[in-house]
Amino acid sequence: MKKILPIALFSLLVMNATAQHEHHKMETKRDTVPAKKSPDKMDDMHHDHAKMQEGGPIMSHAFSRNLQMNRNGSGTAWLPDEAPMYGYMLHSKKWMYMIHGNLFLRYNNQDIARSGNRGAHKFDAPNWVMGMGQTAVGKKGLFRFSAMISLDRPIMGGNGYPLLFQSGETWKGKPLVDRQHPHDLFAELSVGYSHAINKDLDVFGYFGYPGEPALGGTAFMHRPSSLYNPDAPLGHHWQDATHITFGVATFGVRYRNFKIEGSSFTGREPDEDRYNFDKMRFDSWAVRLSYNPTKELSLQVSQGFVKSPEPLHPAEDIKRTTASIIHAKRFGNNAMLNSAIVWGYNRVDKNHQEHSFLAESALSWKKNAIYGKYEFVEKSTEELALDEHTFGHDGKFPVSAITLGLNRKIFSIGKTDFSAGTQATLYMPEKPLEGLYGSNPWAYQVFIRVSPGLMR
């Protein structure tokens, strides 16, 4: 771990320095044109130019030359057009590149009062870095690629980090419970192509190994409302766990601000070897309808069939349904409010049907941010590894949690921000679980966050 953290920090700083150098070169080559129009009209003109410029140094949406870059979510998912973007931009004559990521150097204590026997504490560093590039193909085509890596496994070990009431995936043949699993080294390696029939109509294709199918909204790691929070949602495996899928192919059509898409993908979740490439199966499917009614809103509903996601229970398939609303509101150059409401539902059979719900928001201004999240999820006897004789084979236990956090930027090196943050979480389990978890256990953490600055 002592070797990995300096490498991660050094990588972010190198990306930052490279971005500044390339940006400076482009600025020295760019002609200056007197502004004869109002600022708003100039912005519109700039956007129109960005949408259709062939081979130019201006980035559009990853799957449409007729949409803003800000609408990029994870995989092929959408964000609102007003969503902020944090990253480094790199230019060449024909290509446009962007690099972004998140790194938390933290101390995490789950159940600070030791009210139960399932809490733990740890120094760790949740992290990910993603790069993408795109280039125009002819007058109407757009090719893009993306690569995302995470050093969770070498930094945190195979069993991830402590997180009360979290469940999903395995370590050493046993289910991970009250811990968040580490992400794979290669979280996404994908390519995509889109073709503009006209300014209102696009068709596109996407292939990832690994990648993300059209199931759920933008994954938590890429939602602006959750960027300040190091923890994965407790409903992760109800809402967006398929954001790392080893084998996915998606085809979609956009008409104006509507999009319909379908995916064939591998249902099995990543195995315990976080460095390898799992077998492609293409045994599952998903469909998603997305709609952005305004620049500040992005809506989606999706449904999928996930074949045998858990290796410990290969005979169990899941029908998953999700819906989400993502909101982005800007109040000025440095003030914004980003929020999300996410619902996810898993159905195995009539005796195993569980809901999850999440509402989160982050208000940022100048160097400060305050954020919060409410979560509700129904966990089964199996999910929490409970004794069946005591809790019943088909037991279902609702859990609620409220998180509040603060984040303040303390300094910047070039275009890389270093922030200090802290957050606390109050868990509210059902009474039958209090013998294991205690009554309303508290979690607390402090961290240094290293991330790219806001792109303007």
N, C-alpha and C positions, 0 to 999 in steps of 0.2 A: 504493500500500500504506500509506503514511503517513496517508492520509485514511481508509482503510477501517478500520484497527484501532481508532482512537478511536470510530468509529461503532459497531463491534461491542461494545466495552466499554460505551459509553454505553447501548446498547440493553438489555444485561443488567442494568445498574444501574437503568434506568427500570422494567423489568419487576419487579425486586425491590421497588422502592419502591411500585409500584402494588399488588403482592401484599400487602405489609404493611398498606397503607391499607385495602384491602378486607377483609382478615382482621380488622383492628381493628374495623371497622364491624360485621361479623357477630358478633364476640365481645360487643360492647356490647349487641346486640339479643337475644342468646341467654339464656334463663332458666336459672338455676342450680337443679338438682334434687339433693337429698341422696342420696348413694349408700347404698342399702340392701342391695345385693348385693355379692358378692365381685368383685374387679377383673376376673377372667376372665369371670364371667357378665355383668358390665356391658359388657365388650368384645363379647361375643356379642350382647347386646341391641342395642348400638349398630350392629353389623354388620347384624343383621336389619332394623333400622329403615332403614339406608342402602340396603338392597337394594330395598325396595318403596316408599319414600317418593316420592310423586308431586310433581314440581316443586320438591323440596326442595333445600337447598344442599349435599347430601352426594353425592359422586361414587361411582358403582359402576363395574364393568367397562364398557368402551366398547361391548361387544356382548352384554351380559346384565345385567339388573337384579338377578340372583340370584348374581352372582360378585363377588369383591373387585376393587377398582381395581388392586391390585398385580399381578394376573395379566395386565394389558395388556402386550403386547410390541409389535413393529412390525407394521404392517398388521393382519391378523387373528390373528397368531401369539400363543401363550401364553408366559408366564413362570410360575415357581412363585409361589404365594400369599405365600411368605415373602420374595420378592424386594424389595429396597429401592426406594424411589421418590425421585427428586430433582427438585424443581420448585417452581413458585410456583402457588398456588391463588387463583383469583378467583371471587367469588360474585355472583350477582344473584338476584332473586326466583325465577325459573324456570330459570336456567341455571347450570351449573357449568363453569368453565374451568381448564385447567392449561397452563403454559408450562414447557418444559425445554430444555436444550441443552448444548453443550460447545464450548469454545474453547481451543486450545493455541497459545501464543506461543512458538515454539521455534527452536532451532538443530539441524539434522539432518545428520549426516555418515555416509554409507554408504561403508564400506570406509576406515576411519580410517588404516590402514597403507599404503593405496594398493598393495595386493598384486595387484590386477587393473586392468583399464582400463575397467570399466563402473560404477564407483562415482561418486558426486557428493555435493556438500554444498550446503545452502541454509538461509536463514532463511525460515520460512513460518508459516502459522497455520491448520491444519485446523479446521473449525468447522461447526456446524449449530445451528439453533434451530427448535423445533417447538411449535406451539400446538394445543390441541384443546378442543372444547366439546361438551356434551351436555345434553339436556333430556328429561324424561319426556313421553310421548305417551299420554294416557289412563292407564289403570291398569296396562297391561301392555306398552306400547310404549316404545322408547328410540331417539331420534334423536341422531346424533353427526356431527361434522365434524372434520377435522384439516388443518393446513397446515404444511409443513416447508420451510425455505429453507436454503441454504448459500451463503456468499460465497467458496467455494474458488476459483472461476474468476477474479474480479477480484483476489484476493489473491495466488494462486499461479501464475496464467497458464494457458494452455491445455494445457500438458504436465504439470501437476500437480507432485507432489513426488518426490524420489528415493526408491526402495525396491528394493533388489537382488532380482532374480528375480521381481519382480511383472510382470504382463502383463495386457492387456485394453484394448479401445477404441483410439481413434486420435487423432492430432493432425497437421494439415496433410497428411492423406491417408496417413500412415504409422502403423504399429502402435506403440503405447506399450509399451516394454520397459524393465525396471528402473526404472519409474516408476509411481506410482499416479495414475490419472486424477482430475481434479477432478470433484466432483459438480455436478449441475445447480443453477441458482439455485432452481428449484421442484422439490424432491425429492419432495414429496407434496402433493396437493390432493384430498381424498377426502371422501366422505359415506358414512354407513351407517345402517341401521335394523335393529333386532332386536325380536322379539315373544316374550314369555314365554307359552308354552302353559300351563305350570305352573311350579312352582319348580325342577323337574328338567329341563325341556325348553324350549329356545329355538330359534327359527329366525332367521336373519339374512341380510342382503344388504349388499354393499360395492361401491362404484364409485370408482375413482381415475383421475385424469388430471393428473399421474402418480399411481401407487399401487403396491401390492405384492401380487402373487398368492400363492396358497397353495402356495408352493414353497420349501422350506427352513424352518429355525426362525427365531426372532427374529434379525434382522440384527445384525451386529457392533456397529453404532453404538448399539444400544439394549440390548445385553446387559450386565448389571451387572458381569460378570467381565472385560469389555474396556473399561469406561468410562475407565480410567486410561491406556490405551495409545493414542497418537495415530495409529498405523499401521493400515491395513486388512490383513486376513489375506492371505497369499500365495495361499490357495485361494479368494479372494473370488469368482472367476468359476466356481467349482465348487459353492459353498455358498449364497451369498445375493446375487449380483449383480443379481437381478431385483427388489431392493427399490426401484428406480426404474424403473417401466415406464409408458410413455405409452399408457395404455388398459388397464384391468383391471376385470373384473366377477367377483365371488365370491359364491357362495351356500353357506351351511353350516347344519348342525344340531348343537346340543349336547344331549347327554343326560348329566346329572350331570357327571362329570369326563372324559367322552369327547366328542370333536368330530370330525366328518367334514365336509370342505368341498372345493369344486371351483372352479376359476377358468378363465375365458377371458381371454387377454391378448395383448399385442403382444410378439412375440419379439425384434424388433430392439432392440439396445442403444441408449442415447441417442447422438445424433450430436455432432459437435464444437461446435456452437453451443449453449452451456450456458444461454442465456437464452431460448430459444424453446420451443415445444410441438411435439414431433414428431408425425408422422402416426399415428393409431390404426389398427391392423391387425386385432387380435383373431384371429390366425392360430395361436395356441399354446394349450396347455391344461396344467393341473396339478391334482393331487388330493393331499390331505394328511389324515392321521389323527393326532390329538393326544390325549394322555392325561396327566392329572396324578394319579398314584396317591396322593400325599401332598401336604401343604402345601409341602414342600421340594423336590419334583421336578416337572419338566415334560419330557415325552417327545414326539417326533414322528417320523414317517416320511412322505416325500413323493416323488412322481415327476411329471415333466413332460416335455412335448415343446416344445422351444424352436425356433421357425422362424427360420432365417437370422439368428442374433444378431449376427454380425460383418459390417459393410458391405463389408469387403475380400474376404470369402468368402461371397457371398450364396447359393451353392448348398449350403452346409453347414448342416445342421440338427443339433440336439443333443438327445439323450435324457438327462435329468438325474435322478439319484436322490440323495436326501439322507436323513440320519438324525441326530438330535441328542438329547442329554441335558443339561438345565440344572438345576443344583442351587443352592439358597440355604439357608444355615444361619445363624441368629442366636444369638449368645451373650450378648446383653445390649443395653442401649440404644445402645451405640456400637461394638459388635464384631460382625462378620459375615464369613462366608466364602461367596463366590460363585464357581461353577465352571461350565464347559461343556465338553462333548465333541461335536465336529461332524465328520461324514463327508459328503463330496460326491463324486459320480462322474459324469463326462461321457463319453458315447459318441457319436462321430460315425459311425464304421464299425468294422469288425473290426481295422483297422490304427491306429485312433485311439481308444483307451480309456484314460482317465487318472483316477486316484484322488487325493483329497486328504483330509487328516486334521488335526484341530486339537484340542488339549487346553489349556485355560487356567484360571487360578484367581487370585482376588484376595482377600487377607485384609486387612481394615481394622479398626482400633480407634482410638478417640479421634481424634487428628488425623493418624494414620499409616495408610499402606497399603503393602503389598508385593505384587507381582503377577508372574506368570510365564506363559509360553506356549511350547508345543512345536508345531511345524508340520511336516507332511510333504506334499509335492505333487509330482506327476509332470508335468513340463513338456516339451512337444514341441519339435522343431526349429523349427517355425513359431512357437510361443508365444514363444520366446526369440530369434527372428530370427537363427538360426544359419545358417551356410553349409551348404547341402545337400550339396555335394561333400565336405566334411570330416566332417559329422556325420550324413549320411544323411537322405533325404526323410522317413522314418517314425521317426526317432530319438526316444527317450523318455528323459528324464533326471530321476531322482529328486533332490529337494532337501529337506534338512531344516534347520530353524532353531530356535534356543532363545533366548528373550527373558526377561530379568529386569529388573524396574524397582522404583523407590521413589517414593513420593509423600507429601508432608507439607503439611497445611494451614498456611499461615503467618499468615493473618488473614481476617476476614470483614467485609463491609460489609452490614449487615442480614442478609438471607438469601442473599447471594451469597458463595461461598467462593473464595478465591485460594490456590492451592497451588503448591508448587515440586516438580518431579519430574525424574527422570533414568532412562534405561534403556539397556541394551546388548543387542545381538543378535549371536549367533555363527551364521554360515551354514556349512552342510556340504554342498557340492555334490559330485557324482560327479567322478571324476578327469578324464574327458574335458573337463570345463568349467573346470578349474583354469587353463588357458592364458588364458582370458578373465577369470575372476573371482578367480584366485589360490587358494591353499590356505587354507580356513577364514577368509574375510574377516570382519572385525568391523565392526559399525555402532554408533554412539553418538549420543545426543541428550539435550539438556537443555531444559526448558520451564517455562513458567508456565501453569497451568491455571485457567480461570475457568469456574465452573459453579454452578448452583443448589445450595443446601444440602439435606440429607436431610430429607424430609418425615416428621413424626412423628404 
